[in-house]
Amino acid sequence: MRLKQFMDVIKIVDFQGDPDLEITNIAYDSRAIGPGSLFVALKGHAQDGHHFIGDAVSKGALAVVSELSPRPRAFPNKNRVVMIQVPDSREALSRLAVRFFDSPFKQMNLIGITGTNGKTTTAYLLESILVAAGRKPGVIGTINYRFPGHVREAPVTTPESLDLMQILREMADSAVSDVVMEVSSHALDQGRVRGCPFRVAILTNISRDHLDYHRSMEAYFEAKALLFKSLTQQGAGDPAKAVINADDPRGKELIKLTDAQVMTYGMGKECDVRAEDVNVSRAGLTAKLITPKGETEIGSALIGEFDIYNIMAAATGALSMGMDLKSICSGLRQPNGVPGRLEQVRNKRALALIVDYAHTPDALLKALSAVRLLTEGQIGRASCRERV
């Protein structure tokens, strides 16, 4: 694409150079630069991409997008590289990525899941429901990024905007119908999903997490709320949906902050979707699901008492998209478990060996409480860091 084909989508403060240059690649990492590249300098949590502009130019970058600075960042511009200054380079990167990959989400439904715990399990369940309904879903999350015939490692839960648009383009080219995306608080705060027209946003819960980054619970909540504040009308008769855990105190606050059509889930009778007669054993979970479309008995291989909330979140998300109860019940039965989420390790002695990646106080307490119901033996634990 010609450089000038990008210029109408970003806010430009200063432009110096030839707008007719042919751009073959966009990168925010100078190590990914090659001839014909457009380099976008980002201010990171640990490093500042503006310090690598010279490196990007030496590797063949034809144009550089950078933020305004009170102290001009000088580097030898012997190759007369196009210099574009913007107020916010992260916002610019997001808009450039959407244009470069031709708005890959146009023919797909985007479903965003956020919250402290339960995002991955809810994503697996919703993916299974979509498959049962005859859809072709893709998933972007903590375990991996996947769509039919393709699986790749997930370095972070939610990719940077440029990487995200590239993945969505690959999914769109493979006729993926729906994308279930785990959306981390870091991603929301850094604008990685800015410009993504989510059809459905799901809140699992809010508890203490990532305060090393957000500094306060209020800032953490505000980051999560960005997903719901961004929901907009997707077209005539098709309003965006906010699926919210009404049993979570922060969920009640969130209902007041979104302009989207709200569907709630929880144990209270005022919820749109609720569960009764919940029974959990090492064989799995059963319950009665009460929904606006009627009541139904559900079964799942999940063994955590708290998993009923993940099940309700996925079911409510599916209902908000018009899925029928038969597909929902079938989809909930399919997953044999979720990697690292109260994952049972089968063994010849029939011992209750369970792996869980709980890393927050709330998640650890729930995991230990769930395991205590399933075994009389001693409980030990190990932990790992979450990808953000």
C-alpha positions in Angstrom: 0.0 0.0 0.0 1.1 3.6 -0.6 1.9 5.5 2.6 -0.8 8.1 1.7 -3.4 5.4 1.9 -2.8 5.2 5.7 -2.8 8.9 6.4 -6.5 9.5 6.7 -6.9 7.0 9.6 -4.4 8.6 12.0 -4.1 11.9 13.7 -1.0 13.6 12.3 0.7 16.5 14.0 3.7 16.7 11.7 4.6 15.0 8.4 7.9 15.2 6.6 8.7 13.2 3.4 7.2 11.5 0.4 3.6 10.2 0.9 3.8 8.0 -2.3 6.2 5.5 -0.9 5.2 1.8 -1.1 4.8 0.2 2.3 5.2 -3.6 2.4 5.2 -4.1 6.2 4.4 -2.5 9.5 6.3 -3.3 12.7 6.6 -1.9 16.2 9.7 -4.1 17.0 12.8 -2.9 15.2 14.0 -6.5 15.0 11.1 -7.2 12.6 12.0 -4.4 10.3 13.0 -5.1 6.7 13.1 -3.0 3.5 9.9 -1.2 2.8 8.7 -1.2 6.4 6.8 1.4 8.4 8.1 1.5 12.0 5.8 2.6 14.8 7.7 3.6 17.9 5.8 2.6 21.1 6.4 3.6 24.7 6.5 0.2 26.5 6.3 -0.7 30.2 10.0 -1.6 30.2 11.4 -0.1 27.0 10.7 2.9 24.8 10.6 2.1 21.1 11.7 5.7 20.3 15.2 4.6 21.3 15.3 2.1 18.4 14.3 4.5 15.6 17.8 4.6 14.3 18.1 0.8 14.4 14.8 0.5 12.4 16.0 3.0 9.8 19.4 1.2 9.4 17.4 -2.0 8.7 15.4 -0.5 5.9 12.4 1.3 7.4 11.1 3.8 4.9 8.8 5.7 7.4 8.6 6.2 11.1 5.6 7.0 13.3 6.6 8.6 16.6 5.0 10.6 19.4 5.7 14.2 20.0 8.3 14.9 22.6 9.4 18.0 24.4 12.9 17.0 23.5 13.3 16.2 19.8 14.7 12.7 19.3 17.6 13.2 16.8 19.1 10.5 14.6 21.0 10.6 11.3 18.3 10.7 8.6 20.7 10.2 5.7 18.1 8.1 3.8 15.4 10.8 4.0 13.1 8.5 5.9 9.5 9.8 6.2 8.9 11.1 9.7 5.3 11.2 11.0 4.5 12.6 14.4 1.3 11.7 16.2 -0.2 12.4 19.7 -0.5 8.7 20.6 1.5 6.1 18.7 -0.4 3.2 20.2 -3.6 4.5 18.9 -1.9 5.1 15.5 -0.6 1.6 15.4 -4.1 0.2 16.1 -5.6 2.3 13.3 -2.8 1.5 10.8 -3.1 -2.2 11.6 -6.9 -2.2 10.8 -6.3 -0.5 7.5 -3.2 -2.6 6.5 -5.1 -5.9 7.2 -8.3 -4.5 5.7 -10.6 -4.6 8.7 -10.5 -8.4 9.1 -13.4 -8.5 11.6 -16.0 -7.3 9.1 -17.4 -10.8 8.5 -16.9 -12.2 12.0 -18.5 -11.8 15.4 -16.0 -10.7 18.1 -16.7 -11.9 21.6 -14.5 -10.4 24.4 -14.1 -12.0 27.8 -12.6 -10.1 30.6 -12.3 -10.6 34.4 -9.8 -11.7 37.0 -10.6 -15.4 36.9 -12.4 -17.8 34.6 -11.6 -16.2 31.2 -9.9 -19.2 29.8 -12.5 -21.7 31.0 -15.4 -19.5 29.7 -13.6 -19.2 26.3 -13.3 -23.0 26.0 -16.9 -23.5 26.9 -18.2 -20.8 24.5 -16.0 -22.2 21.7 -17.5 -25.6 22.3 -21.1 -24.2 22.2 -20.3 -22.4 18.9 -19.0 -25.6 17.4 -22.2 -27.5 18.5 -24.3 -24.8 16.9 -22.5 -25.4 13.6 -20.3 -22.3 13.7 -16.6 -22.1 13.0 -14.9 -20.3 15.9 -11.4 -19.1 16.6 -10.0 -18.4 20.0 -7.3 -15.9 21.2 -6.3 -16.5 24.8 -3.9 -17.6 27.4 -3.4 -21.2 26.4 -3.0 -20.5 22.7 -4.3 -18.8 19.6 -6.3 -21.3 17.5 -8.8 -21.8 14.7 -9.7 -25.0 12.7 -6.5 -26.5 11.4 -4.2 -24.0 13.2 -2.8 -23.7 16.6 0.0 -21.3 17.7 1.7 -20.5 21.0 0.4 -17.6 23.0 3.2 -15.3 24.2 0.6 -13.1 25.9 -3.1 -13.5 26.5 -4.1 -10.6 24.2 -1.7 -9.7 21.4 -0.5 -6.2 20.5 -2.9 -4.5 18.0 -0.8 -5.2 15.0 -0.3 -8.9 15.8 -4.0 -9.2 16.7 -5.1 -7.8 13.3 -2.8 -10.2 11.5 -4.2 -13.2 13.4 -7.8 -11.9 12.7 -6.9 -11.6 9.0 -5.7 -15.2 8.9 -8.9 -16.3 10.7 -11.1 -14.3 8.3 -9.3 -15.8 5.3 -10.1 -19.2 6.7 -13.8 -18.4 7.0 -13.9 -18.2 10.8 -17.3 -17.1 11.9 -16.8 -16.0 15.5 -13.7 -15.1 17.5 -13.7 -15.7 21.2 -11.0 -13.4 22.7 -9.7 -13.2 26.3 -9.1 -9.6 26.9 -6.6 -8.7 29.7 -6.6 -5.5 31.7 -3.1 -4.8 30.3 -4.5 -5.0 26.8 -7.4 -2.7 27.5 -5.2 -0.2 29.3 -2.7 -0.2 26.4 -5.3 0.0 23.7 -4.4 -3.3 22.1 -8.1 -4.0 21.2 -8.9 -0.4 20.3 -11.0 -0.4 17.2 -12.3 -4.0 17.6 -16.1 -3.9 17.2 -17.0 -6.5 19.9 -20.5 -7.8 19.4 -20.5 -9.4 22.9 -18.4 -8.5 26.0 -18.5 -10.9 29.0 -17.4 -10.1 32.6 -16.5 -13.1 34.7 -15.6 -11.4 38.0 -13.3 -8.7 39.6 -10.9 -9.5 42.4 -7.4 -8.4 43.4 -4.8 -8.8 40.6 -2.1 -7.0 38.6 -1.7 -4.2 41.2 2.0 -4.0 40.3 0.8 -2.6 37.0 -2.5 -0.8 37.8 -1.4 0.4 41.3 -5.0 0.4 42.6 -8.2 -1.7 42.4 -10.0 1.3 41.1 -7.5 1.7 38.2 -7.8 -2.1 37.6 -11.6 -1.9 37.4 -11.5 1.1 35.2 -9.3 -0.8 32.7 -11.7 -3.7 32.7 -14.6 -1.3 32.2 -13.1 0.0 29.0 -14.3 -3.1 27.2 -17.9 -2.4 28.1 -17.7 1.3 27.6 -16.5 0.7 24.1 -19.5 -1.4 23.0 -21.4 0.3 20.2 -24.4 -0.4 17.9 -23.3 -2.9 15.3 -26.2 -2.2 12.9 -29.9 -1.9 12.7 -31.6 -4.4 15.1 -28.3 -5.8 16.3 -27.2 -4.0 19.5 -24.0 -5.0 21.2 -24.5 -7.1 24.3 -22.9 -6.9 27.7 -23.0 -10.1 29.7 -22.3 -9.4 33.3 -21.9 -11.4 36.5 -24.6 -9.8 38.7 -23.3 -11.6 41.8 -20.0 -9.6 41.6 -20.2 -6.2 43.3 -18.2 -4.7 40.5 -20.6 -6.3 38.0 -23.4 -4.2 39.4 -21.3 -1.1 39.0 -20.5 -2.1 35.4 -24.1 -2.4 34.4 -24.4 1.4 35.0 -21.4 2.2 32.9 -22.3 0.5 29.6 -24.7 1.7 26.9 -25.0 -1.9 25.5 -27.9 -4.2 26.0 -27.2 -6.0 29.3 -27.8 -9.7 30.1 -27.0 -10.8 33.6 -26.2 -14.2 35.2 -25.8 -15.4 38.7 -27.6 -17.2 41.5 -30.1 -14.5 42.2 -33.7 -14.8 40.9 -33.4 -11.4 39.3 -30.7 -12.6 36.9 -31.5 -13.3 33.3 -29.7 -16.7 33.5 -29.3 -18.5 36.8 -28.5 -22.0 38.1 -30.3 -24.3 40.6 -29.6 -27.7 42.0 -25.8 -27.5 41.4 -24.0 -30.8 42.2 -20.3 -31.3 41.8 -18.2 -34.5 42.0 -15.1 -36.0 40.5 -17.3 -37.1 37.7 -18.3 -33.5 36.8 -20.9 -30.9 37.4 -24.7 -31.0 36.9 -27.3 -28.3 37.4 -30.6 -26.8 36.2 -30.1 -23.8 34.0 -32.9 -21.3 34.0 -32.9 -18.9 31.0 -35.2 -16.6 29.1 -35.6 -19.4 26.6 -36.7 -21.9 29.2 -35.2 -24.4 31.7 -32.8 -27.2 30.9 -30.6 -29.8 32.7 -26.9 -29.3 32.0 -23.9 -31.5 32.6 -20.2 -30.7 32.3 -16.8 -32.5 33.0 -15.7 -29.5 35.0 -15.2 -30.3 38.6 -15.0 -26.9 40.4 -17.9 -25.6 42.4 -17.1 -22.1 41.1 -17.2 -23.4 37.5 -21.0 -23.0 37.5 -20.2 -19.3 37.0 -18.0 -20.0 34.0 -20.8 -22.2 32.6 -23.4 -19.5 33.2 -21.1 -16.9 31.6 -20.6 -19.0 28.4 -24.3 -19.9 28.2 -25.4 -16.3 28.7 -23.0 -15.2 26.0 -24.3 -17.8 23.6 -27.9 -16.8 24.4 -27.1 -13.2 23.7 -26.0 -14.3 20.2 -29.3 -16.2 19.6 -28.0 -19.7 20.2 -30.6 -22.4 21.2 -30.6 -24.4 24.4 -29.9 -27.7 22.6 -26.6 -26.3 21.2 -25.7 -24.8 24.6 -26.3 -28.1 26.4 -24.4 -30.1 23.8 -21.5 -27.6 23.9 -21.2 -27.6 27.7 -20.9 -31.4 27.7 -18.1 -31.6 25.2 -14.9 -30.2 26.8 -13.3 -33.0 29.0 -11.6 -30.2 30.9 -9.4 -27.1 30.4 -5.6 -27.2 30.6 -4.4 -26.1 34.0 -7.9 -25.3 35.3 -8.7 -28.0 37.9 -7.3 -30.4 35.4 -7.5 -34.0 36.5 -4.5 -36.2 35.9 -5.7 -39.7 35.2 -3.8 -42.4 37.0 -4.0 -46.2 37.7 -4.6 -45.7 41.4 -7.6 -43.5 40.9 -6.1 -40.8 43.1 -7.5 -37.3 43.0 -4.5 -35.6 41.2 -5.5 -32.2 40.0 -3.4 -29.4 38.3 -4.6 -25.8 38.6 -2.8 -22.6 37.7 -4.5 -20.4 40.3 -2.2 -17.3 40.9 -4.5 -14.8 42.6 -5.7 -15.0 46.2 -9.3 -15.4 45.1 -8.5 -18.1 42.5 -6.3 -20.0 44.9 -9.0 -20.0 47.6 -11.7 -21.2 45.2 -9.4 -23.9 43.8 -8.5 -25.2 47.3 -12.1 -25.1 48.4 -13.1 -27.0 45.3 -10.4 -29.7 45.8 -11.3 -30.1 49.5 -14.8 -31.1 48.4 -13.3 -33.8 46.2 -10.7 -35.4 48.4 -9.8 -36.2 52.0 -6.1 -36.2 51.3 -3.5 -33.6 51.8 -3.5 -30.7 49.4 -0.3 -29.1 48.0 0.1 -26.3 45.4 2.5 -24.8 42.8 2.1 -21.5 41.0 3.0 -19.9 37.7 2.8 -16.4 36.3 -0.1 -15.4 34.1 0.4 -14.1 30.6 -1.0 -10.7 30.0 
